[in-house]
Amino acid sequence: MVKDFISLADFSGEEIVAFLELADELKTKQRNRTPHRILEGKTLAMIFEKPSLRTRVTFHTGMFQLGGDSVLIETTLGARESVPDVARNLTRWVDGIMARTFRHTDVLELAEYATVPVINALTDLLHPCQILADAQALRNHRGADLSNVKLAFVGDGNNVFHSWAHFAAKVPVNLTLVCPEGYDPDMELVEEARKTAAGTIEVTHDVVAGVKGADAVYTDVWASMGQEKETVERERAFAAYQVNDALMAKAKSDALFMHCLPAHRGSEVTDSVMDSPASIVFDQAENRLHAQKAVMATLMK
């Protein structure tokens, strides 16, 4: 097992499944109020460059439920002091570092200079914690074997899709990105993921063909944090890619709807889909707590 949780590409399929199985175990324990103070006396430093609801609450609450504590640091890495110096300082005081940043290189640098585990809670390139929670929810609804599941990701080829590609490279699932031209993912990353993927990893600009036969339809905001100046342009580019009732009808009749949240209702998804019986978005959000607890419990114990 590697020291840090930076990318799902760093882990084997067996290790990723082990995270998911532990997440389910911890979820059951929490619901049954069974004590699981695995990290008694340990502290997590939480670095935030971006606003957060799910990440902040779930990591803080997760550490509390595991018997530990957390300290919040709202800063811009590299501004007040160098990233290596931040890592060298924190390493002397805490047992783990979680970082939610813009630049992916900052998290890599934290991991290089810290001797305690570093957890990537989101960068502009990757969002591995989200995908663990998503995969846990998908398995909860479709079973542990995802090899015959088609997940259609409708939207930008962004950090969430990149981490889904890393997941698909290690754990069998069929992944399709459905995006407008000009909003493709990092194709070098995708091609690397395809080399070891047991299922398919596809990219298409045809929204109908991409969603056809999907077992789950996933979307994300059209303009992520840091892209606010592109909002109007993106609204135009993605208009035909809104996940609405008509688009969901192109997928399988029992297809699930997924979203990493926060959702911009009326833009990438309609209320009728978000609030439908097919929506598992709040299961995904709940699982952020349990999946991240599994990561912390595995790396920090």
C-alpha positions in Angstrom: 0.0 0.0 0.0 1.4 3.4 -1.0 1.8 6.2 1.7 -0.5 8.8 0.1 -3.9 9.0 -1.6 -3.2 11.2 -4.5 -4.6 9.3 -7.5 -6.5 6.1 -8.0 -3.9 5.3 -10.6 -1.5 4.7 -7.8 -3.5 1.7 -6.5 -4.2 -1.8 -7.7 -7.8 -2.9 -8.4 -7.7 -5.1 -5.3 -6.6 -2.1 -3.1 -9.4 0.1 -4.5 -12.0 -2.6 -3.8 -10.5 -3.0 -0.3 -11.2 0.7 0.3 -14.8 0.2 -0.9 -15.3 -2.8 1.3 -13.9 -1.0 4.3 -16.2 2.0 3.5 -19.2 -0.3 3.6 -18.1 -1.8 6.9 -17.6 1.6 8.5 -20.9 2.8 7.1 -22.7 -0.2 8.7 -20.9 0.4 12.0 -21.8 4.1 12.0 -25.5 3.4 11.3 -25.5 0.8 14.1 -23.6 3.2 16.4 -20.9 0.6 16.8 -17.7 2.3 18.0 -14.8 2.3 15.5 -12.2 4.6 17.0 -9.4 3.4 14.8 -7.5 6.7 14.8 -7.7 7.5 18.6 -5.4 10.3 19.5 -4.5 11.2 15.9 -4.9 14.5 14.1 -5.6 15.5 10.4 -4.6 18.8 9.0 -7.2 20.0 6.5 -5.9 22.5 3.9 -8.6 24.4 1.9 -8.0 26.7 -1.0 -11.5 26.2 -2.3 -15.0 26.6 -0.7 -16.4 23.3 0.5 -19.5 21.7 2.1 -19.2 17.9 1.7 -15.4 17.7 1.9 -15.0 19.9 5.0 -17.9 18.3 6.9 -17.1 14.7 6.0 -13.4 14.8 6.7 -13.9 16.7 10.0 -16.8 14.4 11.1 -15.0 11.3 9.8 -11.9 12.0 12.0 -14.2 12.6 15.0 -16.0 9.3 14.4 -12.7 7.5 14.0 -11.6 8.8 17.4 -9.3 11.5 16.2 -9.3 15.3 15.6 -8.8 17.7 12.8 -7.5 21.2 12.3 -8.7 23.6 9.6 -6.3 25.6 7.5 -7.7 28.0 5.0 -4.8 29.3 2.9 -3.3 29.6 -0.6 -0.5 27.2 -0.8 2.8 28.8 -1.8 1.7 32.3 -1.1 2.7 32.9 2.6 5.4 30.2 2.6 6.6 27.5 0.2 4.7 24.2 -0.2 7.7 22.2 1.0 8.0 24.3 4.1 4.2 23.8 4.8 4.7 20.0 4.5 7.8 20.0 6.7 6.0 21.9 9.4 2.8 19.9 9.4 4.7 16.7 9.4 6.1 17.6 12.9 2.6 18.1 14.3 -0.1 16.0 12.7 -0.6 12.4 11.6 -2.1 13.1 8.1 -2.7 16.0 5.7 -5.7 16.5 3.5 -5.6 19.2 0.8 -8.3 20.7 -1.5 -6.4 22.8 -3.9 -6.3 24.3 -7.4 -2.9 23.1 -8.7 -2.4 19.4 -8.7 1.4 20.0 -8.4 0.8 21.4 -4.9 -0.6 18.2 -3.6 2.3 16.2 -5.2 4.7 18.6 -3.6 3.1 18.2 -0.2 3.3 14.4 -0.5 7.0 14.6 -1.6 8.1 16.6 1.5 5.7 15.3 4.1 6.5 12.1 6.0 2.8 11.6 7.0 0.1 10.5 4.5 -1.3 13.2 2.2 -4.8 12.8 0.9 -6.0 14.6 -2.3 -9.4 16.0 -1.5 -9.6 17.7 -5.0 -7.4 19.4 -7.4 -8.0 20.8 -10.9 -6.8 17.5 -12.3 -8.2 14.8 -10.1 -10.9 14.1 -7.5 -10.3 10.5 -6.3 -12.2 10.8 -3.0 -15.4 11.6 -4.9 -15.0 8.6 -7.2 -14.6 6.2 -4.2 -17.9 7.6 -2.8 -19.5 7.3 -6.2 -18.3 3.8 -6.8 -19.5 2.8 -3.3 -23.0 4.2 -4.1 -23.1 2.5 -7.5 -22.1 -0.9 -6.0 -24.7 -0.4 -3.3 -27.4 0.0 -6.0 -26.0 -2.3 -8.7 -24.0 -4.9 -6.9 -20.3 -5.3 -6.4 -19.6 -6.5 -9.9 -19.7 -3.4 -12.2 -18.2 -5.1 -15.2 -21.5 -5.0 -17.1 -22.4 -1.5 -16.0 -22.3 1.4 -18.4 -21.7 4.8 -16.8 -22.4 7.8 -19.1 -20.7 10.9 -17.8 -22.4 13.9 -19.5 -20.4 17.1 -19.2 -16.9 18.5 -19.1 -13.9 16.2 -19.3 -12.8 17.4 -15.9 -11.2 16.2 -12.7 -14.1 14.0 -11.8 -14.1 12.2 -15.1 -10.3 11.9 -15.0 -10.6 10.0 -11.7 -13.4 7.9 -13.1 -11.0 6.9 -15.9 -8.4 5.9 -13.3 -11.0 3.8 -11.5 -12.0 2.2 -14.8 -8.4 1.3 -15.5 -8.3 -0.8 -12.3 -11.8 -2.0 -11.6 -14.0 -3.3 -14.5 -16.7 -0.8 -15.5 -17.7 0.7 -18.9 -17.2 4.4 -18.9 -18.3 6.9 -21.6 -17.7 10.7 -21.5 -20.4 12.6 -23.5 -19.1 16.2 -24.0 -19.2 19.1 -26.5 -16.3 19.5 -28.8 -13.5 21.5 -27.2 -14.3 20.1 -23.7 -12.5 16.8 -24.0 -10.5 15.3 -21.1 -6.8 14.9 -20.9 -6.5 12.3 -23.7 -3.0 11.2 -22.6 -4.5 10.3 -19.2 -7.4 8.5 -21.0 -5.2 6.6 -23.3 -3.0 5.5 -20.4 -6.1 4.3 -18.5 -7.3 2.3 -21.6 -4.1 0.3 -21.6 -5.2 -1.7 -18.5 -8.9 -1.2 -18.5 -11.0 -4.4 -18.5 -14.0 -2.5 -19.7 -14.4 0.3 -22.3 -13.4 3.9 -21.8 -15.0 6.1 -24.6 -15.3 9.7 -25.5 -18.1 11.0 -27.7 -19.7 14.3 -28.7 -23.0 12.5 -29.6 -25.2 12.9 -26.6 -27.9 10.4 -27.7 -25.4 7.7 -28.7 -23.4 8.3 -25.5 -26.3 7.9 -23.1 -28.0 5.0 -25.0 -28.1 1.9 -22.9 -26.5 3.5 -19.9 -27.1 2.0 -16.4 -26.2 5.3 -14.8 -26.1 8.9 -16.1 -23.6 11.2 -14.3 -23.2 14.9 -14.6 -21.3 17.8 -13.0 -21.5 21.6 -13.1 -20.6 23.1 -16.4 -18.3 25.7 -14.9 -16.2 24.6 -12.0 -14.5 26.8 -9.4 -12.0 28.9 -11.1 -13.9 28.9 -14.4 -16.5 31.5 -13.4 -15.5 33.8 -16.3 -16.4 31.1 -18.8 -19.9 30.6 -17.4 -21.9 32.2 -20.2 -19.8 30.5 -22.9 -20.1 27.2 -21.2 -23.9 27.6 -20.8 -24.2 27.9 -24.6 -21.8 25.0 -25.3 -23.4 22.6 -22.9 -27.1 23.5 -23.5 -27.8 20.3 -25.5 -26.1 18.2 -22.8 -28.6 19.0 -20.0 -29.7 15.9 -18.1 -33.4 16.1 -18.3 -36.3 13.7 -18.5 -35.9 13.4 -22.3 -32.2 12.5 -22.0 -32.7 10.1 -19.2 -35.3 8.3 -21.4 -32.4 7.5 -23.8 -30.7 5.4 -21.1 -32.0 2.2 -19.7 -35.5 2.3 -18.1 -34.0 1.7 -14.7 -31.0 4.0 -15.1 -29.6 5.8 -12.0 -28.9 9.5 -12.0 -25.6 10.6 -10.3 -24.0 14.0 -9.6 -21.0 14.9 -7.4 -22.7 18.1 -6.2 -23.2 21.0 -5.8 -25.8 21.0 -8.5 -26.8 24.0 -10.6 -30.4 23.1 -11.0 -31.8 24.2 -14.3 -28.4 24.2 -15.9 -26.7 20.7 -16.1 -29.7 19.0 -14.6 -33.4 19.6 -14.1 -35.3 19.4 -10.8 -37.4 16.6 -12.2 -34.3 14.4 -12.6 -32.5 15.5 -9.4 -35.5 14.8 -7.3 -36.6 11.6 -9.1 -36.6 8.1 -7.6 -33.7 7.4 -10.0 -31.4 9.9 -8.3 -28.8 8.6 -5.9 -27.0 11.9 -5.5 -27.4 12.1 -1.7 -26.3 8.5 -1.3 -23.1 9.6 -3.1 -22.8 12.6 -0.8 -23.4 10.4 2.3 -20.7 8.0 1.1 -18.1 10.8 1.0 -18.0 10.3 4.8 -17.6 6.6 4.8 -15.2 6.3 1.8 -12.9 9.0 3.2 -13.0 7.3 6.6 -11.8 4.1 4.8 -8.9 6.0 3.3 -7.9 7.7 6.5 -8.2 4.5 8.5 -6.1 2.6 6.0 -3.3 5.2 5.6 -3.2 6.8 9.1 -3.5 3.8 11.4 
